[in-house]
């Protein structure tokens, strides 16, 4: 599809599913090289990262743990500037190598809050792997270590990202269309 409508907004194709899957496989290879000989715990931030996490894990060929946390900082098309922890971590992360898997890092507010919460449990290391990164919007302290795509400060949906809960199931990424 070249264009989709979600609620009252129109979106046009931005990054194809083929480009996405190629990039995700490349990220998995980099992670495997960087973490050779180390036990990894992937910590996926729900809801938006579910598709990215799934495809990333399909490309990880070694044994690795995975767990999930849910936080929220979006309402409609903009960040609220507030992070609420909704579902906590049920696995001990002490002395483990953590890779936080995020759908998008824009302002950095969410990832900074997550890193602060995780550091309290004394992990061996924490890295950030994000599907999308918006450097022009970033105001945080924790720059992602692994980035799928750097994008401009545009509102996007698809591949797990939503507009008011619609669009997560799209296999490509779409940007808000300027009418």
C-alpha positions in Angstrom: 0.0 0.0 0.0 1.2 3.5 -0.9 -1.2 5.2 1.5 -3.3 4.4 4.5 -6.0 6.2 6.5 -6.1 5.8 10.3 -8.9 7.6 12.0 -8.9 11.2 10.6 -5.3 11.2 9.3 -3.7 10.1 6.0 -0.3 8.5 5.9 2.0 7.7 3.0 4.6 5.0 2.6 8.0 5.9 4.1 10.0 2.7 4.6 9.0 -0.6 2.9 8.8 -3.9 4.7 11.7 -5.2 2.7 14.0 -2.4 3.8 12.8 -2.9 7.4 13.6 -6.7 7.4 17.0 -6.2 5.9 17.9 -3.5 8.5 16.6 -5.7 11.4 18.8 -8.6 10.2 21.8 -6.3 10.0 21.2 -5.1 13.6 21.0 -8.7 14.9 24.3 -9.5 13.3 26.0 -6.4 14.9 24.5 -7.4 18.3 25.8 -11.0 18.0 29.3 -9.8 17.2 29.3 -7.2 20.0 28.0 -9.6 22.6 30.0 -12.7 21.6 30.5 -14.9 24.7 28.1 -12.8 26.9 24.6 -13.8 28.1 22.1 -11.3 26.9 18.7 -10.3 28.2 16.6 -8.5 25.6 14.1 -6.2 27.4 11.4 -5.2 25.0 9.3 -2.1 25.7 5.7 -2.7 24.8 3.5 -2.0 22.9 5.2 -0.4 20.0 8.3 -2.6 19.8 6.5 -5.9 19.6 7.0 -6.4 15.8 10.6 -5.1 15.9 11.4 -7.3 18.8 9.9 -10.4 17.1 11.8 -9.9 13.9 15.0 -9.1 15.8 14.8 -12.2 17.9 14.2 -14.3 14.7 17.6 -13.2 13.5 19.4 -13.8 16.8 21.0 -17.3 16.3 22.4 -17.7 19.9 20.6 -18.4 23.1 19.2 -15.2 24.7 16.6 -14.3 27.3 13.7 -11.9 26.6 11.4 -10.1 28.9 8.9 -7.2 28.5 8.1 -3.9 30.2 5.3 -1.5 29.4 5.6 2.3 29.7 3.6 5.0 28.1 4.4 8.6 27.0 2.3 9.2 23.9 -1.2 10.6 23.4 -2.3 11.0 19.8 0.6 12.3 17.7 2.8 13.8 20.4 4.7 12.7 23.5 3.1 13.7 26.8 6.5 14.3 28.4 5.6 12.0 31.2 6.5 8.3 31.6 4.3 5.9 33.5 5.6 2.5 34.3 2.6 0.2 33.7 4.1 -3.3 33.8 7.2 -4.1 35.8 10.1 -6.4 35.1 9.5 -9.9 36.5 13.1 -11.2 35.9 16.2 -10.4 37.9 18.6 -8.3 35.8 21.5 -8.1 38.4 24.8 -8.7 36.6 23.1 -9.3 33.3 23.9 -7.7 29.9 20.7 -5.9 29.0 19.7 -4.8 25.6 16.6 -2.5 25.8 14.6 -2.9 22.6 12.5 0.2 21.7 10.3 1.1 18.7 11.3 4.7 18.6 13.6 7.1 20.5 12.6 10.7 19.8 12.9 13.0 22.8 14.6 10.4 24.9 12.3 10.8 27.9 11.1 7.3 27.9 14.4 5.6 27.4 16.1 7.8 30.1 13.4 6.8 32.6 13.8 3.1 31.7 17.6 3.2 32.0 17.2 4.9 35.4 14.8 2.2 36.6 17.1 -0.6 35.3 20.3 0.8 36.8 18.8 0.5 40.2 19.0 -3.3 39.8 22.8 -3.3 39.0 22.9 -4.9 35.6 26.4 -5.7 34.1 25.6 -3.4 31.1 22.7 -1.7 29.4 22.6 -1.0 25.6 19.7 0.5 23.6 18.5 -1.0 20.4 15.8 1.1 18.6 14.0 0.6 15.4 13.8 4.4 14.8 15.8 7.3 16.1 14.9 11.0 15.7 18.2 12.9 16.4 16.6 16.3 15.8 14.0 15.7 18.6 16.4 14.0 21.0 16.9 15.8 24.3 17.9 12.8 26.5 21.0 11.4 28.1 21.1 7.9 26.6 21.9 7.8 22.9 20.9 4.5 21.3 23.7 2.0 20.6 21.9 0.2 17.8 19.7 2.1 15.4 17.6 0.7 12.6 16.7 4.0 10.9 17.5 7.7 11.7 14.4 9.7 10.6 13.4 13.3 10.7 11.1 14.6 13.4 7.9 13.3 11.6 5.0 11.3 12.9 5.1 7.7 11.7 2.9 4.6 12.0 3.2 1.0 11.2 5.5 -1.9 12.2 4.2 -1.7 15.7 3.8 2.1 16.0 0.3 3.5 16.2 -1.9 6.5 15.8 -4.5 6.2 18.7 -4.1 2.4 18.7 -4.5 1.9 14.9 -1.7 1.0 12.4 0.5 -1.3 14.5 -0.2 -4.2 12.2 1.1 -2.6 9.1 4.3 -4.3 7.9 5.8 -1.1 6.4 6.3 2.4 8.0 4.1 5.3 7.0 4.6 9.0 7.6 1.8 11.6 8.3 0.8 13.1 5.0 0.8 16.9 4.6 -2.5 17.8 3.0 
